[in-house]
Amino acid sequence: MTVFTCPAPIGNRDTVLLGHGSGGRLSAELLREVFLPILANPVLCRLEDQATVEINGVRLAFTTDSFVVKPLFFPGGDIGSLSVNGTVNDLAMGGAKPLFLSSAFILEEGFAIDDLRRITASMAQAAERAGVAIVTGDTKVVEKGSGDGVYINTTGIGLVRDGLNLSAGGARPGDAVILSGAIGDHGICILTRREGLELDTAIESDTAPLHSLVDAILSVSTGVRAMRDPTRGGLASTLNEIAAQSGVGIRVEEQAIPVHDTVRGACELLGLDPLYVANEGKLVAIVAAEDADAVVAAMRTDSLGRDAGIIGHITERDPGMVTMRTAFGTTRIVDMLAGDQLPRIC
Amino acid sequence: MTVFTCPAPIGNRDTVLLGHGSGGRLSAELLREVFLPILANPVLCRLEDQATVEINGVRLAFTTDSFVVKPLFFPGGDIGSLSVNGTVNDLAMGGAKPLFLSSAFILEEGFAIDDLRRITASMAQAAERAGVAIVTGDTKVVEKGSGDGVYINTTGIGLVRDGLNLSAGGARPGDAVILSGAIGDHGICILTRREGLELDTAIESDTAPLHSLVDAILSVSTGVRAMRDPTRGGLASTLNEIAAQSGVGIRVEEQAIPVHDTVRGACELLGLDPLYVANEGKLVAIVAAEDADAVVAAMRTDSLGRDAGIIGHITERDPGMVTMRTAFGTTRIVDMLAGDQLPRIC
């Protein structure tokens, strides 16, 4: 495991680091200093997890993700289910009903056809669960040693609900910050599996499609400002993105953030902070204060939101900053993930 | 260079071969024996280069491609322009106006940031030329030795013209087979560059966006049955796909198929058949006989169709088969690419 801590800005770097794929500060720098200035267009610059585009009056969400997770198979899922759920969730976070997916495989010469079948079957099953169809695809093969078994890109199209305009820039002081459940499961599952660590209790990835949970939320509230699934970079990075894009502060309560005991134990053992560990089947919703209780109640009726709760609120002070009241009653600043706590998590 | 000739069917194979990414027979087998039975849905099974889906009454084309071309930079283009043009063309071949693209990068640790900037700039330029916007993206990083510099996935959405239903299954006996220009440029460009072969005249890739050429075609004819860009697997594989999907024969005239002298020379030197060498900025159109001359004339007004011409016609006899009258007056069967003439061509 490679843990970077204080990387220099990309301006000082000539080459790509693992941390540039972390979803944390280095990823943001790569986006801000390489991709955005060159590709600059208004939709891309909104920096949401999905683009919203309008075609002949129909508003669509459009999102892409490549999956390079290692290992390919892990407790609770595999690269196939992960690749479908990840893209379904990016569509759902934009308030869209996920409809169609593409899937593109980069296979390494020598990869087992049986493993490819198993992964494809897992994709089909995940697509069925999420109510989406995989309608187009592509396969490329690279020489042995130029890949790592299989990389999968999924890209998705969803239909944005009428009148809905969610944005990580939409949080307002007083809004509640709601989290759907315990954090860190996916990251610790991948890490322990990859490093061959034995734990008393096996930790399963939480990979799951969140579209139904989103339906539950939107059915009881018109005061939802933003939704995000805190994947790479963990809850800390997602909250920092919302704080920065909305120009507000975010204040959370450590004791309100659920962490499974096994995950907490593994984090202590490994010197990791669960706030920075990746999740796959969790979401953060920023919701008008008056709707917060109703949203939490609705989320708890969905199996993926059983442990949902209010973990904090949006503040006017400390704009762009996330602070946490710790279990000891002190306050700490929760910064964005600086480097790469754990590469190839998804 | 690896040349496979007579591979066994995938049923006899346990692992992925380079030829499974060739766009020829092995690719078709992988699709038919692994992906289609598991992912089976009606849109995917149409086997077009793009899916056509309907959302709230709007008909969209949706297509994905990953690019693993080696080398990354070559005369006439680079992986960036190739990745934009390739997806633009798959949309255009479906009769759609290309609108929005996603781009997803898999970077290898240690890749030069300057090269990434150069590739991104090339994508931006290609997108502008094609009139599309890159609206969403993703970046992953893999360890040194688990990639090969950069792999790029682009996925695109286009708006299908009203009333248009192009399909590789739509060819009818008597239709004309029209080719937009000389074949083999891209494949020979990549091959000579990769193998360090010196030729008297440098060959440039023909990578280019074909949307304007498609506009020209559709503006003069309502009798267009199908369009395809003959990329991996070359003209031979594309014609075989159309023959198989339409259940018709295709008869072409060798002397009507333009091949640049340098490409012909390189092919003779290397023992390659230009019919199987990849193209990037060429298209094949199957058009009702009565519209064929008008379509060719319209194509010739576009710089990318200057050398357009009728190369053959659709026949009732020999269904599923492509035959060619050679320059010597004999007839030969033009089969699908069997293995992999040239891996990582796009």
Chai-1 contact restraints between the chains, C-beta under 6 A:
chainA,res_idxA,chainB,res_idxB,connection_type,confidence,min_distance_angstrom,max_distance_angstrom,comment,restraint_id
A,D14,B,I113,contact,1.0,0.0,6.0,A-B,restraint_1
A,T15,B,G110,contact,1.0,0.0,6.0,A-B,restraint_2
A,T15,B,A112,contact,1.0,0.0,6.0,A-B,restraint_3
A,V16,B,L107,contact,1.0,0.0,6.0,A-B,restraint_4
A,V16,B,E109,contact,1.0,0.0,6.0,A-B,restraint_5
A,V16,B,F111,contact,1.0,0.0,6.0,A-B,restraint_6
A,V16,B,V141,contact,1.0,0.0,6.0,A-B,restraint_7
A,L18,B,E109,contact,1.0,0.0,6.0,A-B,restraint_8
A,L18,B,V141,contact,1.0,0.0,6.0,A-B,restraint_9
A,H20,B,V141,contact,1.0,0.0,6.0,A-B,restraint_10
A,G21,B,K140,contact,1.0,0.0,6.0,A-B,restraint_11
A,G21,B,V141,contact,1.0,0.0,6.0,A-B,restraint_12
A,V34,B,L116,contact,1.0,0.0,6.0,A-B,restraint_13
A,V34,B,R117,contact,1.0,0.0,6.0,A-B,restraint_14
A,I38,B,T120,contact,1.0,0.0,6.0,A-B,restraint_15
A,I38,B,A121,contact,1.0,0.0,6.0,A-B,restraint_16
A,I38,B,A124,contact,1.0,0.0,6.0,A-B,restraint_17
A,L39,B,A124,contact,1.0,0.0,6.0,A-B,restraint_18
A,L39,B,I134,contact,1.0,0.0,6.0,A-B,restraint_19
A,N41,B,A133,contact,1.0,0.0,6.0,A-B,restraint_20
A,V43,B,V135,contact,1.0,0.0,6.0,A-B,restraint_21
A,L44,B,V135,contact,1.0,0.0,6.0,A-B,restraint_22
A,A51,B,V135,contact,1.0,0.0,6.0,A-B,restraint_23
A,A51,B,T136,contact,1.0,0.0,6.0,A-B,restraint_24
A,V53,B,F100,contact,1.0,0.0,6.0,A-B,restraint_25
A,I55,B,V58,contact,1.0,0.0,6.0,A-B,restraint_26
A,I55,B,L159,contact,1.0,0.0,6.0,A-B,restraint_27
A,N56,B,V58,contact,1.0,0.0,6.0,A-B,restraint_28
A,V58,B,I55,contact,1.0,0.0,6.0,A-B,restraint_29
A,V58,B,N56,contact,1.0,0.0,6.0,A-B,restraint_30
A,V58,B,V58,contact,1.0,0.0,6.0,A-B,restraint_31
A,F62,B,T136,contact,1.0,0.0,6.0,A-B,restraint_32
A,T63,B,T136,contact,1.0,0.0,6.0,A-B,restraint_33
A,T64,B,S102,contact,1.0,0.0,6.0,A-B,restraint_34
A,T64,B,A104,contact,1.0,0.0,6.0,A-B,restraint_35
A,T64,B,T136,contact,1.0,0.0,6.0,A-B,restraint_36
A,T64,B,D138,contact,1.0,0.0,6.0,A-B,restraint_37
A,T64,B,T155,contact,1.0,0.0,6.0,A-B,restraint_38
A,D65,B,D138,contact,1.0,0.0,6.0,A-B,restraint_39
A,S66,B,A104,contact,1.0,0.0,6.0,A-B,restraint_40
A,S66,B,I106,contact,1.0,0.0,6.0,A-B,restraint_41
A,S66,B,D138,contact,1.0,0.0,6.0,A-B,restraint_42
A,S66,B,K140,contact,1.0,0.0,6.0,A-B,restraint_43
A,V68,B,K140,contact,1.0,0.0,6.0,A-B,restraint_44
A,V68,B,V142,contact,1.0,0.0,6.0,A-B,restraint_45
A,F100,B,V53,contact,1.0,0.0,6.0,A-B,restraint_46
A,S102,B,T64,contact,1.0,0.0,6.0,A-B,restraint_47
A,S102,B,T155,contact,1.0,0.0,6.0,A-B,restraint_48
A,A104,B,T64,contact,1.0,0.0,6.0,A-B,restraint_49
A,A104,B,S66,contact,1.0,0.0,6.0,A-B,restraint_50
A,A104,B,N153,contact,1.0,0.0,6.0,A-B,restraint_51
A,I106,B,S66,contact,1.0,0.0,6.0,A-B,restraint_52
A,I106,B,Y151,contact,1.0,0.0,6.0,A-B,restraint_53
A,L107,B,V16,contact,1.0,0.0,6.0,A-B,restraint_54
A,E109,B,V16,contact,1.0,0.0,6.0,A-B,restraint_55
A,E109,B,L18,contact,1.0,0.0,6.0,A-B,restraint_56
A,G110,B,T15,contact,1.0,0.0,6.0,A-B,restraint_57
A,F111,B,V16,contact,1.0,0.0,6.0,A-B,restraint_58
A,A112,B,T15,contact,1.0,0.0,6.0,A-B,restraint_59
A,I113,B,D14,contact,1.0,0.0,6.0,A-B,restraint_60
A,L116,B,V34,contact,1.0,0.0,6.0,A-B,restraint_61
A,R117,B,V34,contact,1.0,0.0,6.0,A-B,restraint_62
A,T120,B,I38,contact,1.0,0.0,6.0,A-B,restraint_63
A,A121,B,I38,contact,1.0,0.0,6.0,A-B,restraint_64
A,A124,B,I38,contact,1.0,0.0,6.0,A-B,restraint_65
A,A124,B,L39,contact,1.0,0.0,6.0,A-B,restraint_66
A,A133,B,N41,contact,1.0,0.0,6.0,A-B,restraint_67
A,I134,B,L39,contact,1.0,0.0,6.0,A-B,restraint_68
A,V135,B,V43,contact,1.0,0.0,6.0,A-B,restraint_69
A,V135,B,L44,contact,1.0,0.0,6.0,A-B,restraint_70
A,V135,B,A51,contact,1.0,0.0,6.0,A-B,restraint_71
A,T136,B,A51,contact,1.0,0.0,6.0,A-B,restraint_72
A,T136,B,F62,contact,1.0,0.0,6.0,A-B,restraint_73
A,T136,B,T63,contact,1.0,0.0,6.0,A-B,restraint_74
A,T136,B,T64,contact,1.0,0.0,6.0,A-B,restraint_75
A,D138,B,T64,contact,1.0,0.0,6.0,A-B,restraint_76
A,D138,B,D65,contact,1.0,0.0,6.0,A-B,restraint_77
A,D138,B,S66,contact,1.0,0.0,6.0,A-B,restraint_78
A,T139,B,G21,contact,1.0,0.0,6.0,A-B,restraint_79
A,K140,B,G21,contact,1.0,0.0,6.0,A-B,restraint_80
A,K140,B,S66,contact,1.0,0.0,6.0,A-B,restraint_81
A,K140,B,V68,contact,1.0,0.0,6.0,A-B,restraint_82
A,V141,B,V16,contact,1.0,0.0,6.0,A-B,restraint_83
A,V141,B,L18,contact,1.0,0.0,6.0,A-B,restraint_84
A,V141,B,H20,contact,1.0,0.0,6.0,A-B,restraint_85
A,V141,B,G21,contact,1.0,0.0,6.0,A-B,restraint_86
A,V142,B,V68,contact,1.0,0.0,6.0,A-B,restraint_87
A,S146,B,D148,contact,1.0,0.0,6.0,A-B,restraint_88
A,D148,B,S146,contact,1.0,0.0,6.0,A-B,restraint_89
A,Y151,B,I106,contact,1.0,0.0,6.0,A-B,restraint_90
A,N153,B,A104,contact,1.0,0.0,6.0,A-B,restraint_91
A,N153,B,N153,contact,1.0,0.0,6.0,A-B,restraint_92
A,T155,B,T64,contact,1.0,0.0,6.0,A-B,restraint_93
A,T155,B,S102,contact,1.0,0.0,6.0,A-B,restraint_94
A,T155,B,T155,contact,1.0,0.0,6.0,A-B,restraint_95
A,L159,B,I55,contact,1.0,0.0,6.0,A-B,restraint_96
